Amino acid sequence: MFTRTLNKLILIFDRYILGKTCDMGLTCTNIESYFNNFFDNNHVSVDICSYGVNCGCGVDNSKKRYSYLNILNIIKNRCDFIEYTANIFSDNNEILIKSLQGTVQVDHSYTVTCCRLIKNIISDISDISDISDISDISDISDIRQTSVKNTPTSNLYLLWLTFSYCLTSMLRRGVGLYRKINSEKMLWQVKVVDKNTGNNYYLPKEHELNNAYYADPFFIKFNDVVYLFVEKFLANSQKGIIQRFIVSSDELIDDGVALEEPFHLSFPFMFVHDECLYMLPEAHKSNQIRLYRYDERGGKFTLYNVLLDNVSAADSLLLMQDNIWWLLTNIDKTGCDLHTSRLYIYSANNLKDKKWTPHQNNPVINDISKARNGGFFIKNGIMYRVGQMQGFGIYGAGYSINKIKLINNYEYTEVTIKKIYASDFGALGSHHFSTIGSYTACDEYVLKKVSVV
């Protein structure tokens, strides 16, 4: 009775006071029953282990059967992500048909973490079987409001978790209030470094700190001019546009809005082909991968082709290799905007092609520590893909530099040559890198002092 009452109190506290914050699993043990029934009905067993640079001391990284307590301990130890193996068996559960491996980011919330895990597993299974309907767990709020069941833990443990949970949540709120009083703000900024002069440039500039942030920088040289294209997120409209800057040795010159659509835009991947300038921005709210070409006479970017339609895709790249165009993109098939763990490749012979062929090994990467694209550059004729690294409850804990060794219809291989963590340069987050000549740029999640308007 005590446990049941405590669960209800936590549910009310979580839902109405703190919203979607860390529930530590106290209100959601019914999720485990739901998912275990799904696994049993589809002859699937799931083993998990925790992983990541932020794992707490004494974390057991050995694989264990998916369970409420195992997930809870992973969250308690603030691990970066969960590595899972889903084993699919025959109807009599005697013959192992296939094992699928992947990773999923760990969140403060047990509910969110579990839903990410199960959605990823079901998406993996649906790629190779008849399981395709995952809409029944697409809304986390539906699961959170189902009846509360007794937890398989002691009352003392529940009390300790409740106290820790409430204290941590109140401290978070206190820190937020302190920052507001002191006119401090967390925001994304772009940092540009000129290695020749040693000069550093930052976006947004002082007068923009209250109403915009910048991220996803891309350099491109066109008509002997070096440009920087970035996402500019407007606080008033809650939408991203693509802003263009001219890069010189002593300043960044604002060259105006390069592209704006009714939907959010970000990640403006730029390239030049046949003396034409192209942009492939993220536009996943449109459910399309959209390619734009610059019209020099009109002085603007216009839609050139829709490469993929009816798809939720983020942070796409286009590479030319062996006279074939390769589209590297992060697709979410779960309906929950989970673009961080899988890298898909498609190919075509021409940028105008309407049908792009999926790679036979899709997804070519299923690893949350590097799957999501965070930039691209070519150095000494070698192609490098930047991969985002996610952390515990953090979008963009850093990025990796990955040398592309082979890309063809049958294989994709790359090797990680360097990892850069946001904490290495004093930032709280970073997920993007670009370079050209003596210039480098990255984005940073930082605490800034802003003027009171």
Helices and strands as residue ranges (DSSP letters): H 2-12, I 13-18, H 29-41, E 44-51, E 64-65, H 68-76, E 81-89, E 96-105, H 110-126, G 135-137, H 140-144, H 155-181, E 184-194, E 200-203, G 206-208, E 212-222, E 225-234, E 239-247, E 252-259, E 266-273, E 276-282, G 284-286, E 288-295, E 300-309, E 313-321, E 324-331, E 342-348, E 357-358, E 365-366, E 373-379, E 382-391, E 394-407, E 412-421, G 422-425, E 433-436, E 439-449
